């Protein structure tokens, strides 16, 4: 007592000393390590794993602030780590959030926290992170020690117990010191002996051939007496157990048997060791103390029938253990391993006459419903401890002791993803979302585990990774994908193996860049995209029993292998219909001056899991113009040459694919790639016949080539350029004038006389976007003509100094208007649409039209 008291006194004065001194990190940021407003504490301990929480009182740290927490290095060894993110948890529910509060690293026995700015208020939230180490000594005399987290905070650290059990490990609590396991066994045997004598007496009475009414009366009296004795024993046991465990929780009422059949059980509890034996529905264990059950022994009284009792437990780390019977230990002692679930069943003739019911008190869930006859009670895959148990025998077909719903909670599948920027996320289960949406963050890796299904087997999965393609199959928690390589996951396949695959299906779907949530797929089908350079951002996984139709599978995978086979053929006036071409091949001829005057296009997508939809197309023939829409292999022909074509997709093909096509024109050669219904070729103004065509279908977003220069309205490059620029400007005269005015002025570039030619000035301006007044006037002239105006470039002089100058005239309804982009650019006055001699304009003279 003296040493702990001295430690507390020293801690008090240290706290007083540091609380009156402002402490700052080396970079000027605050160090909260020993500040009274910073409160670290141990949330839970599971073996070598410490879950540490911290809170702030009435303040929030700012970005760059730090805090250090001392780890129990006297008793445990910790390896240094790199920084990992700390996420915010709700104080009331301990539910995790996606909000990052900072980073933590282990360095020389300290957990060093660096905070970042957060919008969350520490009044409602706390930080949580996990530290894992190894105990220096596995054979400690003490069950726990004081751990000084900082100068202000201490916690109790549980130590591994000596595996060679002695009286210290067999203690059952504060009021049962010195009671050994052997004594409990003797008690069980003594009680069994008494029950055998009682049963024998009852059986002898039943065999006597005396008066039936007397026999019935005597038997009734005997049973009533036994009921009273059993009730008194149970009340006494329950009272003792309540004192031992410190359990103030009011137990549910349990209807016990009205005969001699009895079940007795004893549990090994964290810190306290073996508890007193209880029976017939009494509570063994604790609640409200966060103490795990570690082992259990179960036995039967004399029931009058042959048979026995068997039981097995689901143990931390080890999973389901082998069956034990008639008082054998199931679970562990001295290993600090929690019991998580239990199954109990009767054997032999006894099972025909009785049901055995049992329920467990579980961390976070409290009391679950009553299971019976070998059903699972408790949890698995949650890492939650069993804290108490009740067991009772009921005559076959009798009323259950209480609610029989929700007897067992298990996560059938758990999974964890590695997300861009954030790293590994918290593990989720059974259809919950792992990853993000709306944050443009890629999944980079995944780990999947199968929970307790009751069947042998496992879960396998593989991912399609950027650059690398499909990876090898992984299983049961192994990482698939990458971390630290900035490679996106693009698709995934998941399947069950072994016996479990005969009874369950695995369903999964992914959230994909651009498309959002795709449909559900199952049992090894692909989910995600392939060949589209799209990241997966989140995933949901569920396990369902065979025959469960509550989840509907649909379109969950987008990829090149879902695109049907594209085929097309052209008709030439010289050669007739040519052989079919496929995706991207050239149909027609080049360099032979042979026009195309017919085409048919189709997609073979009627089998397998291919995208639905069709291909539509229409053709512009010389002299006859555009045709109606044709589809799915229909022939469209003319006696005139093809000038242009439009091709588009319908249905799923249109949603998930792009169709590209380009034409080879006489005199001009190959134009750029048109796509999804754009016109490819040229107009009748240009008049060059189409001689060849190429068509490709690709996943949506895939770039085949430059989507420009695919259609010519004019044969002249200048006219075509003017047309394309006007299209980009919205085909507006003022916008065209502003475009010409925006050309960078350079006085003598390239020349300043009419002889250079309007076409040369325009070509110079379009290609370089710089030049003098002649360049600006020429560019505007071609743009205005493309818009349908009667425009002409004019060259002459302006002012009394006879300065060479150029501008534009446009005839509108018989009136000549002047447009002078250079004048407006240099002098800032209106140069758009005025008549000669307008006040404030230039004095134009000695001029003539250049075109």
FENHU-V434527 format. One record per pair of residues at least 4 apart in sequence whose ideal C-beta (glycine too) atoms are under 8 Angstrom apart, sorted by the first residue. I is the first residue (numbers start at 1). J is the second residue. If there is no record, write none. Layout:
I	J
I	J
This chain:
1	5
2	6
3	7
4	8
4	146
5	9
6	10
7	11
7	146
7	148
8	12
8	154
9	13
10	14
11	15
11	148
11	151
11	152
11	154
12	16
13	17
14	18
14	34
14	151
15	19
15	34
15	36
15	151
15	152
16	20
17	21
18	23
18	34
18	35
18	151
19	34
19	35
19	36
23	30
23	31
23	33
23	34
23	35
24	28
24	29
24	30
24	31
25	29
25	30
25	31
25	64
25	65
25	66
27	64
29	62
29	64
29	65
29	66
30	35
30	61
30	62
30	65
30	66
31	35
31	65
31	66
31	67
31	68
32	37
32	38
32	56
32	61
32	65
32	66
32	67
33	38
33	66
33	67
33	68
33	69
33	150
34	38
34	150
34	151
34	152
36	57
36	152
37	56
37	57
37	58
37	59
38	54
38	55
38	56
38	67
38	150
39	54
39	55
39	56
39	57
39	153
40	52
40	53
40	54
40	67
40	69
40	149
40	150
40	153
41	52
41	53
41	54
41	55
41	149
41	153
41	155
42	50
42	51
42	52
42	53
42	147
42	149
42	155
42	156
42	157
43	51
43	52
43	53
43	94
43	128
44	51
44	290
45	49
45	50
45	51
45	157
45	158
46	51
46	316
46	338
46	383
47	316
47	317
47	336
47	337
48	76
48	132
48	133
48	134
48	135
49	130
49	131
49	132
50	71
50	130
50	131
50	132
50	133
51	128
51	129
51	130
52	69
52	111
52	128
52	129
52	130
52	131
53	89
53	126
53	127
53	128
54	67
54	69
54	113
54	126
54	127
55	91
55	122
55	126
55	127
56	60
56	61
56	122
57	122
58	123
59	122
60	118
60	121
60	122
61	65
61	67
61	102
61	115
62	115
62	117
63	115
63	116
63	117
64	114
64	115
65	114
65	115
66	112
66	113
66	114
66	115
67	112
67	113
67	115
68	110
68	111
68	112
68	113
68	150
69	110
69	111
69	113
69	149
69	150
70	109
70	110
70	148
70	149
70	150
71	76
71	78
71	106
71	109
71	110
71	111
71	131
71	133
72	76
72	145
72	147
72	157
73	77
73	78
73	109
74	136
75	135
75	136
75	137
75	145
75	147
75	157
75	159
76	133
76	134
76	135
76	136
77	133
77	134
77	135
77	136
78	106
78	109
78	131
78	132
78	133
79	106
79	133
80	105
80	106
80	107
80	108
81	105
81	106
82	105
83	103
83	104
83	105
83	114
84	103
84	104
84	105
84	129
84	423
85	100
85	102
85	103
85	422
85	423
86	100
86	101
86	102
86	103
86	104
86	113
86	127
86	128
86	129
87	96
87	97
87	98
87	99
87	100
87	101
87	127
87	128
87	426
88	96
88	97
88	99
88	100
88	101
88	118
88	120
88	125
88	126
88	127
89	94
89	95
89	96
89	97
89	125
89	126
89	127
89	128
90	94
90	95
90	97
90	124
90	125
91	124
91	125
91	126
92	124
94	128
96	128
96	426
97	120
97	125
98	422
98	436
99	118
99	119
99	120
99	125
100	116
100	118
100	422
101	115
101	116
101	118
101	120
101	125
101	127
102	113
102	114
102	115
102	116
102	127
103	113
103	114
103	116
104	111
104	112
104	113
104	114
104	129
105	111
105	112
106	110
106	111
106	112
106	131
107	112
111	129
111	131
113	127
120	124
120	125
121	125
122	126
135	140
135	159
135	160
137	159
137	160
138	160
138	163
139	160
139	162
139	163
140	159
140	160
140	161
140	162
141	162
141	168
142	159
143	158
143	159
143	161
143	271
144	156
144	157
144	158
144	159
144	271
145	156
145	157
145	159
146	154
146	155
146	156
146	157
147	154
147	155
147	156
147	157
148	153
148	154
149	153
149	154
149	155
158	270
158	271
158	336
160	334
160	335
160	336
161	169
161	333
161	334
161	336
162	166
162	168
162	169
162	334
163	334
163	335
165	169
165	170
165	181
165	333
165	334
166	170
167	171
167	178
167	180
168	273
169	273
169	333
169	334
170	179
170	180
170	181
170	273
170	274
171	176
171	177
171	178
171	179
171	272
171	273
171	274
172	176
172	177
172	179
172	244
172	269
172	272
172	273
172	274
172	275
172	276
173	244
173	245
173	269
173	272
173	273
173	275
174	244
175	240
175	243
175	244
176	244
176	275
176	276
179	183
179	184
179	274
179	276
180	184
181	185
181	274
182	186
183	187
184	188
184	266
184	274
184	276
184	277
185	189
185	327
186	190
187	191
187	277
188	192
188	264
188	277
188	299
188	327
189	193
190	194
191	195
191	262
191	264
191	301
192	196
192	299
192	301
192	302
193	197
194	198
195	199
195	260
195	262
195	301
195	302
196	200
196	302
197	201
198	202
198	226
198	260
198	302
199	203
199	260
199	302
199	303
199	304
200	204
201	205
201	222
202	206
202	219
202	222
202	260
203	207
203	304
204	208
205	215
205	218
205	219
205	222
206	215
206	219
208	215
210	214
210	215
211	215
212	216
213	217
214	218
215	219
216	220
217	221
218	222
219	223
220	224
221	225
222	226
223	227
223	258
223	259
224	228
225	229
226	230
226	259
226	260
227	231
227	258
228	232
229	233
230	234
230	256
230	260
230	262
230	280
231	235
231	256
232	236
233	237
233	279
234	238
234	256
234	279
234	280
234	281
234	282
235	239
236	240
237	241
237	276
237	277
237	278
237	279
237	282
238	242
238	251
238	278
238	282
238	283
239	243
240	244
240	276
241	245
241	247
241	275
241	276
241	278
241	282
241	283
241	284
242	246
242	247
242	248
242	283
244	272
244	275
244	276
245	269
245	272
245	275
245	283
245	285
245	286
245	287
245	289
245	388
246	286
246	288
246	289
247	283
247	286
247	287
247	288
247	289
247	388
248	288
249	287
249	288
251	283
251	390
252	367
252	401
252	402
254	280
254	281
254	390
254	392
254	401
254	402
255	399
255	401
256	280
256	281
256	392
257	261
257	262
257	280
257	392
257	393
257	394
257	395
259	395
260	301
260	302
260	303
260	304
261	300
261	301
261	303
261	304
261	354
261	393
262	279
262	280
262	300
262	301
262	393
263	279
263	280
263	298
263	299
263	300
263	301
263	309
263	356
263	391
263	392
263	393
264	277
264	278
264	279
264	280
264	298
264	299
264	300
264	301
265	277
265	278
265	279
265	284
265	296
265	297
265	298
265	299
265	389
265	391
266	274
266	275
266	276
266	277
266	278
266	284
266	296
266	297
267	274
267	275
267	284
267	285
267	293
267	295
267	296
267	388
267	389
268	273
268	274
268	275
268	293
268	294
268	295
268	296
268	331
268	333
269	273
269	274
269	275
269	285
269	286
269	291
269	292
269	293
269	294
270	291
270	292
270	293
270	294
270	336
270	338
271	291
272	286
272	291
273	333
275	284
275	285
278	282
278	283
278	284
279	301
280	391
280	392
280	393
281	390
281	391
281	392
281	401
282	390
283	287
283	361
283	388
283	389
283	390
284	296
284	388
284	389
284	390
285	291
285	293
285	361
285	386
285	387
285	388
285	389
286	291
286	387
286	388
287	361
287	366
287	387
287	388
289	387
290	363
290	387
291	385
291	387
292	338
292	339
292	363
292	385
292	386
292	387
293	331
293	338
293	339
293	385
293	386
293	387
293	388
293	389
294	331
294	332
294	333
294	335
294	336
294	337
294	338
294	339
295	313
295	329
295	330
295	331
295	332
295	333
295	339
296	311
296	313
296	329
296	330
296	331
296	339
296	342
296	389
297	327
297	328
297	329
297	330
298	309
298	311
298	326
298	327
298	330
298	344
298	391
299	309
299	326
299	327
300	308
300	309
300	326
300	350
303	307
303	350
303	353
303	354
303	393
305	348
305	349
305	350
305	352
305	353
305	354
306	348
306	349
306	350
307	346
307	347
307	348
307	349
307	350
307	351
308	325
308	326
308	346
308	347
308	348
308	350
309	325
309	326
309	344
309	345
309	346
309	347
309	356
310	323
310	324
310	325
310	344
310	345
310	346
310	347
311	323
311	324
311	325
311	330
311	342
311	343
311	344
311	345
312	320
312	321
312	322
312	323
312	324
312	330
312	342
312	343
313	320
313	321
313	330
313	331
313	339
313	340
313	341
313	342
313	343
314	319
314	320
314	321
314	339
314	340
314	341
314	342
314	376
314	378
314	380
314	452
315	319
315	321
315	331
315	332
315	337
315	338
315	339
315	340
316	337
316	338
316	339
316	340
316	383
316	385
317	337
318	337
319	380
319	452
320	452
321	330
321	331
324	328
324	329
324	330
325	347
329	333
330	342
331	337
331	339
332	337
338	385
338	386
339	378
339	385
339	386
340	378
340	379
340	380
340	382
340	383
340	384
340	385
340	386
341	360
341	376
341	377
341	378
341	379
341	380
341	386
341	408
341	452
342	358
342	360
342	376
342	377
342	378
342	386
342	389
343	371
343	374
343	375
343	376
343	377
344	356
344	358
344	374
344	377
344	391
345	351
345	356
345	373
345	374
346	350
346	351
346	354
346	355
346	356
346	373
347	351
349	353
350	354
351	373
352	396
353	395
353	396
354	393
354	394
354	395
354	396
355	372
355	373
355	393
355	394
355	395
355	396
355	397
355	398
356	372
356	373
356	391
356	392
356	393
356	394
357	370
357	371
357	372
357	391
357	392
357	393
357	394
357	400
357	401
358	370
358	371
358	372
358	377
358	389
358	390
358	391
358	392
359	367
359	368
359	369
359	370
359	371
359	377
359	389
359	390
359	401
359	402
359	407
360	367
360	368
360	377
360	378
360	386
360	387
360	388
360	389
361	366
361	367
361	368
361	386
361	387
361	388
361	389
362	366
362	368
362	378
362	379
362	384
362	385
362	386
362	387
362	409
363	384
363	385
363	386
363	387
364	382
364	384
365	379
365	384
365	409
368	377
368	378
368	406
368	407
368	408
368	409
369	402
369	403
369	404
369	405
369	406
369	407
370	400
370	401
370	402
370	403
370	404
370	407
371	375
371	376
371	377
371	404
371	407
371	408
372	400
372	404
375	407
375	408
376	380
376	407
376	408
376	410
376	452
376	454
377	389
377	407
377	408
378	386
378	408
378	409
379	384
379	408
379	409
379	410
380	410
380	411
380	451
380	452
381	410
381	411
381	412
381	414
381	429
381	449
381	451
381	452
382	409
382	410
382	411
390	401
392	401
394	398
394	399
394	400
394	401
400	404
410	451
410	452
411	429
411	430
411	451
412	429
412	430
412	450
412	451
412	452
412	453
412	504
412	542
412	543
413	429
413	430
413	448
413	449
413	450
413	451
413	459
413	506
413	541
413	542
413	543
414	427
414	428
414	429
414	448
414	449
414	451
415	427
415	428
415	429
415	434
415	446
415	447
415	448
415	449
415	539
415	541
416	424
416	425
416	426
416	427
416	428
416	434
416	446
416	447
417	424
417	425
417	434
417	435
417	443
417	444
417	445
417	446
417	538
417	539
418	423
418	424
418	425
418	443
418	444
418	445
418	446
418	479
418	481
418	483
419	423
419	424
419	425
419	435
419	436
419	441
419	442
419	443
419	444
420	441
420	442
420	443
420	444
420	486
420	488
421	441
422	436
422	441
423	483
424	483
425	434
425	435
428	432
428	433
428	434
429	451
430	541
430	542
430	543
431	540
431	541
431	542
432	540
433	437
433	511
433	538
433	539
433	540
434	446
434	538
434	539
434	540
435	441
435	443
435	511
435	536
435	537
435	538
435	539
436	441
436	537
436	538
437	511
437	516
437	537
437	538
439	537
440	513
440	537
441	537
442	488
442	489
442	513
442	535
442	536
442	537
443	481
443	488
443	489
443	535
443	536
443	537
443	538
443	539
444	481
444	482
444	483
444	485
444	486
444	487
444	488
444	489
445	463
445	479
445	480
445	481
445	482
445	483
445	489
446	461
446	463
446	479
446	480
446	481
446	489
446	492
446	539
447	477
447	478
447	479
447	480
448	459
448	461
448	476
448	477
448	480
448	494
448	541
449	459
449	476
449	477
450	457
450	458
450	459
450	476
450	496
450	500
450	543
451	543
453	457
453	500
453	503
453	504
453	543
455	498
455	499
455	500
455	502
455	503
455	504
456	498
456	499
456	500
457	496
457	497
457	498
457	499
457	500
457	501
458	475
458	476
458	496
458	497
458	498
458	500
459	475
459	476
459	494
459	495
459	496
459	497
459	506
460	473
460	474
460	475
460	494
460	495
460	496
460	497
461	473
461	474
461	475
461	480
461	492
461	493
461	494
461	495
462	470
462	471
462	472
462	473
462	474
462	480
462	492
462	493
463	470
463	471
463	480
463	481
463	489
463	490
463	491
463	492
464	469
464	470
464	471
464	489
464	490
464	491
464	492
464	526
464	528
464	530
465	469
465	471
465	481
465	482
465	487
465	488
465	489
465	490
466	487
466	488
466	489
466	490
466	533
466	535
467	487
468	487
471	480
471	481
474	478
474	479
474	480
475	497
479	483
480	492
481	487
481	489
482	487
488	535
488	536
489	528
489	535
489	536
490	528
490	529
490	530
490	532
490	533
490	534
490	535
490	536
491	510
491	526
491	527
491	528
491	529
491	530
491	536
491	557
491	559
492	508
492	510
492	526
492	527
492	528
492	536
492	539
493	524
493	525
493	526
493	527
494	506
494	508
494	524
494	527
494	541
495	501
495	506
495	523
495	524
496	500
496	501
496	504
496	505
496	506
496	523
496	543
497	501
499	503
500	504
501	523
502	546
503	545
503	546
504	543
504	544
504	545
504	546
505	522
505	523
505	543
505	544
505	545
505	546
505	548
506	522
506	523
506	541
506	542
506	543
507	520
507	521
507	522
507	541
507	542
507	543
507	544
507	551
507	553
508	520
508	521
508	522
508	527
508	539
508	540
508	541
508	542
509	517
509	518
509	519
509	520
509	521
509	527
509	539
509	540
509	556
510	517
510	518
510	527
510	528
510	536
510	537
510	538
510	539
510	556
511	516
511	517
511	518
511	536
511	537
511	538
511	539
512	516
512	517
512	518
512	528
512	529
512	534
512	535
512	536
512	537
512	558
513	534
513	535
513	536
513	537
514	534
514	700
514	701
515	529
515	534
515	558
518	527
518	528
518	555
518	556
518	557
518	558
519	552
519	553
519	554
519	555
519	556
520	551
520	552
520	553
520	554
520	556
521	525
521	526
521	527
521	553
521	556
521	557
522	551
522	553
525	553
525	556
525	557
526	530
526	556
526	557
526	559
527	539
527	556
527	557
528	534
528	536
528	556
528	557
528	558
529	534
529	536
529	557
529	558
529	559
529	699
530	557
530	558
530	559
530	560
530	561
531	559
531	560
531	699
531	702
532	558
532	559
532	699
532	700
532	701
532	702
533	701
533	702
534	558
534	701
542	551
544	548
544	550
544	551
555	652
557	562
557	609
558	562
558	656
558	699
558	700
559	699
560	698
560	699
562	609
562	610
562	611
562	656
563	605
563	610
563	611
563	653
563	657
563	697
563	698
563	699
564	603
564	604
564	605
564	606
564	610
564	611
564	653
565	582
565	583
565	603
565	604
565	605
566	582
566	583
566	601
566	602
566	603
566	615
566	695
566	696
566	697
567	580
567	581
567	582
567	601
567	602
567	603
567	604
567	633
568	580
568	581
568	587
568	599
568	600
568	601
568	602
568	693
568	695
569	577
569	578
569	579
569	580
569	581
569	587
569	599
569	600
570	577
570	578
570	587
570	588
570	596
570	598
570	599
570	692
570	693
571	576
571	577
571	578
571	596
571	597
571	598
571	599
571	635
571	637
572	576
572	578
572	588
572	589
572	594
572	595
572	596
572	597
573	594
573	595
573	597
573	639
573	641
574	594
575	589
575	594
577	598
578	587
578	588
581	585
581	586
581	587
583	695
583	696
583	697
584	694
584	695
584	696
585	694
586	590
586	664
586	692
586	693
586	694
587	599
587	692
587	693
587	694
587	695
588	594
588	596
588	664
588	690
588	691
588	692
588	693
589	594
589	691
589	692
590	664
590	669
590	691
590	692
592	691
593	666
593	691
594	691
595	641
595	642
595	666
595	689
595	690
595	691
596	641
596	642
596	689
596	690
596	691
596	692
596	693
597	621
597	637
597	638
597	639
597	640
597	641
597	642
598	635
598	636
598	637
598	638
598	642
599	617
599	619
599	635
599	636
599	642
599	645
599	693
600	630
600	633
600	634
600	635
600	636
601	615
601	617
601	633
601	647
601	695
602	615
602	632
602	633
603	613
603	614
603	615
603	632
603	653
603	697
605	610
605	611
605	612
605	613
605	653
606	610
611	651
611	652
611	653
611	656
611	657
612	651
612	652
612	653
613	649
613	650
613	651
613	652
613	653
613	654
614	631
614	632
614	649
614	650
614	651
614	653
615	631
615	632
615	647
615	648
615	649
615	650
615	653
615	659
616	629
616	630
616	631
616	647
616	648
616	649
616	650
617	629
617	630
617	631
617	636
617	645
617	646
617	647
617	648
618	626
618	627
618	628
618	629
618	630
618	636
618	645
618	646
619	626
619	627
619	636
619	638
619	642
619	644
619	645
620	625
620	626
620	627
620	642
620	643
620	644
620	645
620	679
620	681
620	683
620	684
621	625
621	627
621	638
621	640
621	641
621	642
621	643
622	640
622	641
622	642
622	643
622	684
622	687
622	689
623	640
623	684
624	638
624	640
627	636
627	638
630	634
630	635
630	636
638	642
641	689
641	690
642	681
642	689
642	690
643	681
643	682
643	683
643	684
643	686
643	687
643	688
643	689
643	690
644	663
644	679
644	680
644	681
644	682
644	683
644	690
644	711
645	661
645	663
645	679
645	680
645	681
645	690
645	693
646	674
646	677
646	678
646	679
646	680
647	659
647	661
647	674
647	677
647	680
647	695
648	654
648	659
648	676
648	677
649	653
649	654
649	657
649	658
649	659
649	676
649	697
650	654
651	655
652	656
653	657
653	697
654	676
655	700
656	699
656	700
657	697
657	698
657	699
657	700
658	675
658	676
658	697
658	698
658	699
658	700
658	701
658	702
658	704
659	675
659	676
659	695
659	696
659	697
659	698
660	673
660	674
660	675
660	695
660	696
660	697
660	698
660	704
660	705
660	707
661	673
661	674
661	675
661	680
661	693
661	694
661	695
661	696
662	670
662	671
662	672
662	673
662	674
662	680
662	693
662	694
662	705
662	710
663	670
663	671
663	680
663	681
663	690
663	692
663	693
663	710
664	669
664	670
664	671
664	690
664	691
664	692
664	693
665	669
665	671
665	681
665	682
665	686
665	688
665	689
665	690
665	691
665	712
666	688
666	689
666	691
667	688
667	715
668	682
668	688
668	712
668	715
671	680
671	681
671	709
671	710
671	711
671	712
672	705
672	706
672	707
672	708
672	709
672	710
673	680
673	704
673	705
673	706
673	707
673	710
674	678
674	679
674	680
674	707
674	710
674	711
675	704
675	707
678	707
678	710
678	711
679	710
679	711
680	693
680	710
680	711
681	690
681	711
681	712
682	686
682	687
682	688
682	711
682	712
682	713
682	715
683	687
683	711
683	712
683	713
683	714
685	713
685	714
685	715
686	712
686	713
686	714
686	715
686	720
687	715
688	712
688	715
696	704
698	702
698	704
703	707
709	724
712	720
713	719
713	720
713	723
713	786
714	719
714	720
714	723
715	719
715	720
716	720
717	721
717	763
718	722
718	759
718	762
718	763
718	766
718	782
719	723
719	782
719	785
719	786
720	724
721	725
721	766
721	782
722	726
722	762
722	766
722	782
722	783
722	785
722	786
723	727
723	786
724	728
725	729
725	736
725	739
725	766
725	783
726	731
726	736
726	783
726	786
726	787
727	731
729	735
729	736
729	739
730	735
731	787
732	736
732	787
733	737
733	784
733	787
733	789
734	738
734	832
735	739
736	740
736	780
736	783
736	784
736	787
737	741
737	780
737	819
737	821
737	832
738	742
739	779
739	780
739	783
740	765
740	776
740	777
740	779
740	780
740	783
740	821
741	776
741	821
741	822
741	824
741	825
741	831
742	769
743	765
743	769
743	770
743	771
743	775
743	776
743	779
743	821
744	769
744	770
744	771
745	770
745	771
745	772
745	822
745	825
745	826
746	770
746	771
746	772
747	752
747	772
748	752
748	772
749	764
749	770
749	771
749	772
749	775
750	756
750	760
750	761
750	764
750	771
750	775
751	755
751	756
751	774
752	772
752	773
752	774
752	804
752	806
753	774
753	795
753	804
754	795
754	806
754	848
754	850
756	760
756	761
756	774
757	761
757	850
758	762
758	778
758	781
758	793
758	850
758	851
759	763
759	778
759	851
760	764
760	778
761	765
761	771
761	774
761	775
761	777
761	778
761	779
761	793
761	806
762	766
762	775
762	778
762	779
762	781
762	782
763	767
764	768
764	771
764	775
764	778
765	769
765	770
765	771
765	775
765	776
765	778
765	779
766	779
766	782
770	775
771	775
771	776
772	776
772	822
773	777
773	805
773	806
773	807
773	820
773	821
773	822
774	778
774	793
774	795
774	806
775	779
776	780
776	806
776	821
776	822
776	825
777	781
777	793
777	794
777	806
777	807
777	808
777	820
777	821
777	822
778	782
778	793
778	806
778	850
779	783
780	784
780	791
780	808
780	819
780	821
781	785
781	791
781	792
781	793
781	808
781	851
782	786
783	787
784	789
784	791
784	808
784	810
784	819
785	789
785	791
789	810
789	812
790	810
790	811
790	812
791	808
791	809
791	810
791	819
792	808
792	809
792	810
792	849
792	850
792	851
793	806
793	807
793	808
793	849
793	850
793	851
794	806
794	807
794	808
794	809
794	844
794	847
794	848
794	849
794	850
795	804
795	805
795	806
795	847
795	848
795	850
796	804
796	805
796	806
796	844
796	845
796	846
796	847
796	848
797	802
797	803
797	804
797	805
797	844
797	845
797	846
797	847
798	803
798	805
798	842
798	843
798	844
798	845
799	803
799	842
799	843
800	843
802	846
805	822
805	842
805	844
806	822
806	850
807	818
807	819
807	820
807	822
807	823
807	844
808	818
808	819
808	820
808	821
809	816
809	817
809	818
809	819
809	849
810	816
810	817
810	819
810	833
811	815
811	816
811	817
812	817
815	835
816	835
816	836
817	833
817	834
817	835
818	831
818	833
818	834
818	835
818	836
818	838
818	841
818	844
819	831
819	832
819	833
820	824
820	831
820	841
820	842
821	825
821	831
822	826
822	831
823	827
823	829
823	831
823	841
823	842
824	828
824	829
824	830
824	831
824	832
825	831
829	840
829	841
830	834
830	840
831	841
834	838
834	841
836	844
837	841
